[in-house]
Amino acid sequence: MKRIKTIKIISLLMLFMLLGFKNKAETTTYKCMIQMTNYSGEGAYVIISLLNPEGKYEKTLYVQGDDDEWYSEITAWWKFQGKRRTDIDAITGATISGGGRMISVIEIENSKIDTGYKIRFETAVENQEYYKDDVEFELTSETIKNKIEGTGFIRYVRMMAQ
């Protein structure tokens, strides 16, 4: 009896351990180079987000610009992030000035590639424009290797797997 009870306890502990720990999804780290256009004025805030196949925000991958007072000016993203009010791990320092270049590092789950997910780069500059989809493209094996042209403050984006 005592042995059966011990086996049950050990079995329950093993089951708890198996179910209690999530396997981390396989991810790939990408260097992401953003080249800005030659505009004048303040530095640009840049938000990099992962969108699901329905076009809804799923995750904030990167935030360039650390003054959270201005985040609400990036309206589409803020509707997602502001409601959730979760800590953003991917915030870095200063904004990017006109003509500047920045290299960021983002991590994307491999399961999101070639499955309809998109990546969006939003930009905003104080007292100027806001571009909801300055750069937006579907995450495919091909597009993540290409140079993608911007439509606003971003001249182009280029990603490279690490």
Secondary structure, DSSP 8 states (H G I E B T S, - for coil): -HHHHHHHHHHHHHHHHHHHS-----EEEEEEEEEE----SS-EEEEEEEE-TTS-EEEEEEEE---GGGGGGSHHHHHHHHHH----TTB-SS-B-TT-EEEEEEEEEGGGTTTT-EEEEEEEETTS-EEEEEEEEE--TTGGGSEEE-SSSEEEEEEEE-
